[in-house]
Amino acid sequence: MSAKTNTNYTVKVIIDECPENPREAWDNLGTMVCFHSRYKLGDEDHGYNSRDFSGWDELEREIISDHGDCVILPMYMYDHSGITVNTTGFSSPWDSGQIGLIFISLKEARKAYSWKKVTKARRAHLELMLRSEVSLYDSYLQGEVYGYKVLDAEGEELDSCWGFYGKPETSGLFDEAQSYIDWHIKDARQKHFAKTKQWITSKVNLMYREPLPKGAY
């Protein structure tokens, strides 16, 4: 998958073969409590065991008992030629179902955001953040993690970066690549103009002065 940004640069999008599990490598706002007989999902250190609960409502009550008032969302999984998760559920009753909960206690939220009170609007913000964490985790589970390489007109690699979760068009991948290209063009121009100033000062004949390089426009 490649996208040519102009005649002189190409952004080559590549699947990240070794992406970080965001539930292991990142600091997360919420805690994912997931139970499944065949997959190890969510956070490992949540401290709950599926054998201790007869249903999700019972688990939710236990979480509130342990942590106080919380924002809690269900987590669902669809298992068909790969797995995908969300907080709203899937239309297929055969290959999908609830596999856990994600929650943040209001005590932890106040600490994380330096809030004195958690208003209705702030609860909505916390819900949005939890949904975002599930969406990010879903990208990881589906293998939708990418990197890019910026190539010049001759195919030489100028820059690369990895770890963009989600579709390249919406993950910020192309924005990051374009930022590098913009910087590279500016740097090439500045270096050329500095050389030009030296040539002028040294009265170098025009025929010996190098033209503006392709990478500078």
LINHU-V386598 format. One record per pair of residues at least 12 apart in sequence whose C-alpha atoms are under 7 Angstrom apart, sorted by the first residue. I is the first residue (numbers start at 0). J is the second residue. If there is no record, write none. Layout:
# LINHU-V386598
[[I J] [I J]]
This chain:
# LINHU-V386598
[[0 12] [0 13] [7 151] [7 152] [7 213] [7 214] [8 149] [8 150] [8 151] [8 152] [9 149] [9 150] [9 151] [10 147] [10 148] [10 149] [10 150] [10 176] [11 147] [11 148] [11 149] [12 145] [12 146] [12 147] [12 148] [13 145] [13 146] [13 147] [14 144] [14 145] [14 146] [15 144] [15 145] [15 146] [15 161] [15 162] [18 144] [18 162] [20 139] [21 136] [22 41] [22 42] [28 103] [29 101] [29 102] [29 103] [29 129] [30 42] [30 45] [30 101] [30 102] [30 103] [31 100] [31 101] [31 102] [32 45] [32 99] [32 100] [32 101] [33 98] [33 99] [33 100] [34 49] [34 98] [34 99] [35 98] [66 104] [67 104] [68 104] [68 105] [69 102] [69 103] [69 104] [69 105] [70 102] [70 103] [70 104] [70 126] [71 100] [71 101] [71 102] [71 103] [72 86] [72 100] [72 101] [72 102] [73 86] [73 97] [73 99] [73 100] [73 101] [74 86] [74 97] [74 98] [74 99] [74 100] [74 101] [75 88] [75 95] [75 96] [75 97] [75 98] [75 99] [76 95] [76 96] [76 97] [76 98] [77 89] [77 94] [77 95] [77 96] [78 94] [78 95] [79 94] [81 141] [82 140] [82 141] [83 137] [83 140] [83 141] [84 137] [85 133] [85 134] [86 130] [101 129] [135 164] [138 164] [138 165] [139 164] [143 164] [143 165] [143 166] [144 162] [144 163] [144 164] [144 165] [145 161] [145 162] [145 163] [145 164] [146 160] [146 161] [146 162] [146 163] [147 159] [147 160] [147 161] [148 160] [149 176] [184 214] [184 215] [184 216] [185 215] [187 214] [187 215] [188 215] [191 211]]
